[in-house]
Amino acid sequence: MNIIFARDYDELSRLAAAKVADTMRSKPGAVLGLPTGSTPLGMYRELISMYKEGKLSFKDVTTFNLDEYEGIPKEDENSYYRFMRDNFFSHIDIDKERTNIPDGMSCDVEGECRDYERRIEKAGGIDLMVLGIGNNGHIGFNEPASYYAGITHRVKLHENTIEANSRFFGSIEKVPKYAVTMGIKSIMQCRSIMMLASGKAKADAIKKALEGPITPELPASVLQLHRDLTVIVDEEAGSLLK
Ligand SMILES: N[C@@H]1[C@@H](O)[C@H](O)[C@@H](COP(=O)(O)O)O[C@@H]1O
């Protein structure tokens, strides 16, 4: 495991974008796994700048997003589809046909999950998966549980997650109760993983994830078993690490 201590959020974002760019340069047609949330916003801004400066092209890249809320239409301002379009995809030269986000409006959720896994396999698997981490240690929407959920699946969100994410919805009542997320197996199968964490609220989850026991009660702790894991933390998020 490679832990990088960034001075602050800006440096974390630059380092994260540089790793994505390296992956794209070393493998034309790379397949990227992408997260939402406030943490990767700076990384997306950096990547957009690289594209605008002519240093990077996303033409041949394929992407798979980690998760999506259930029951939120694509065009809703809180859908992860909108998040990705507004914060990243509409600013770069990516082929929209090569961007994949679970369909949270599907009337056949099970079928959608199976199809998502098939699409990842058909693309040749994910070269670099970028992850954030929830305050409770979740990755994607894999919530603390007594077992590991393997592949892409429907999940009931924890109270804690609903509360943390209510800041985007204006009120707790408006936050969806369910989501579709890539599973722990789908994440662990990625060839390389980079997890990002910024701010004091993440310090406890990061300490448990990297130094605590490996348990589905703290989903990110399973990443300790991955062969190619890079974690980038800023000073606050890394403040409890030994
Ligand atoms: N499903 C997403 C996660 O993928 C993300 O890592 C987490 C943390 O978000 P933030 O970066 O805003 O703290 O939020 C959501 O729950």
The ligand as a Gaussian input file, in Angstrom:
#p B3LYP/6-31G(d) Opt

LIG

0 1
 N      -21.486000       7.261000      -2.816000
 C      -20.631000       8.370000      -2.527000
 C      -19.244000       7.851000      -2.248000
 O      -18.701000       7.276000      -3.436000
 C      -18.360000       8.981000      -1.737000
 O      -17.055000       8.507000      -1.536000
 C      -18.932000       9.516000      -0.463000
 C      -18.107000      10.609000       0.179000
 O      -18.400000      11.832000      -0.396000
 P      -17.598000      13.169000      -0.138000
 O      -16.395000      13.091000      -1.015000
 O      -18.534000      14.265000      -0.563000
 O      -17.267000      13.215000       1.298000
 O      -20.223000      10.060000      -0.762000
 C      -21.179000       9.228000      -1.386000
 O      -21.816000       8.512000      -0.410000

